């Protein structure tokens, strides 16, 4: 496995399959001088759970934000069910069935649990569009019960809740919507083992239903191998590895990451040496 | 007990358990007090009532109808200004141009009427001008990205200057009013004894409903509490900001006209309007609205304005020398706010609400 080395410059696996719901082609994105994504090709097959891996700062979150319409790519195209997909806003992507859980959770501390659950999807009455708080409270209770997350009071501001509970609300909010493509950015980061297990169970159930496609950013390889059908590794702004989970191993993934660190360290040392040489040369020049 | 638990949310009752039954009576009274303080405005209501009781006991003409009428113009305009400002402040922004809009709008009204526009349409058009000012404020803040403090400070000077130019620094008689007789137009737009009070109460009720029961309100809190998160959730943050600046400026423009009608003349006096600006912001802040955003109520601004009015009026009735008035006012605001903050700390520490 390790003999495969580091295919950072070429794309490893086919970037399309007949049952793709989403295809991402040649996406690039820079923030000023920093290149987050260089040339990303990726596809999502109907009903699968794709694990997106990569080092911190490798552009995983940026990729999710582009797909869900929060940011716009510099170049490249996306296709949703074979049609060109150019989301104009988060609302637009959501209307087309794509929704995300962000790393920062996008919760408002001052708002109640159920107002956060329905943020931007508020239920209102007719004809006067007043908030239907009773309905939102009921549906929130139901959605949380479905996941098995216990939050005793739904009218407290979410500032009062634990990190795991807050994360559960963010996940429940996205999962209980109408989206059929879910993008989850580290959905288990702040959770204890029990809550995390419940979220993974929920994703397992979604997979069994087969209607929902999931792309998840995960850092814990145990979670990856427990839940994901396929993994993609994002490295240096491209997808450096694309394999079914069954065909790869913790060792292979580790090896790639370790190799990346080794390379980064070698580069840093080379830079240091060059700088020292330059300094020595400069010193020699002034001495003479 | 029944009253107390009724005021609580039902979900609160199960974990109570049997412990509370034995001291039901004392516990019930305590619970009512604590439940009351749970309201965000609870503490300032207490402070306002204490102030009113103090003046009633110490100044013999305070608790009279005629004094209540004297008090109205001190607080009704501030309640309306504060109500608009609350929306901007919950957004985490501030509007310093409300005094300048207040100054400008009666002159716009006057010019339009001079140009032949009938009274009521002229009022409506001047309110549109105020809205445009709010939209410009919002544009600079939300789209260009200048801080609201700087933007609205610039707008303050711009509009003060504009008012001096179009008025030639001379006061004018407010159209539709006369010193001798209050006609039906003046009755409605600030001239009637209770006109400003009715406007203030109506606006406070409507805006509090908007804040509590509509998407507009939820998005206002969301943008003030977590701007990036709101954007990620799909809320159009810029739109929310702009429309709150528009709302705030509209309130200020309306108050300008109401006050000009009440006073029968409009005076181009920027120092007076700056005073109004700070009192409007004080009403909002005293009423519990946070400068950092995310939290606040319109009813709080009404009570904050009432507190300022009671204090101002009470000090005058007690015969405090004009030289001491601002000093006492300032100290009283600091003391009231300290009590307010302390009570709020007790409240959040109590784990209620």
Interface residues (C-beta under 8 A of the other chain):
Chain A: X65 X70 X89 X90 X91 X94 X100 X102 X104 X105 X106 X107 X108 X109 X110 X111 X115 X119 X120 X122 X124 X129 X130 X131 X152 X153 X154 X155
Chain B: X9 X11 X12 X15 X209 X213 X214 X215 X218 X221 X222 X224 X225 X226 X228 X229 X230 X231 X232 X233 X234 X235 X236 X294 X295
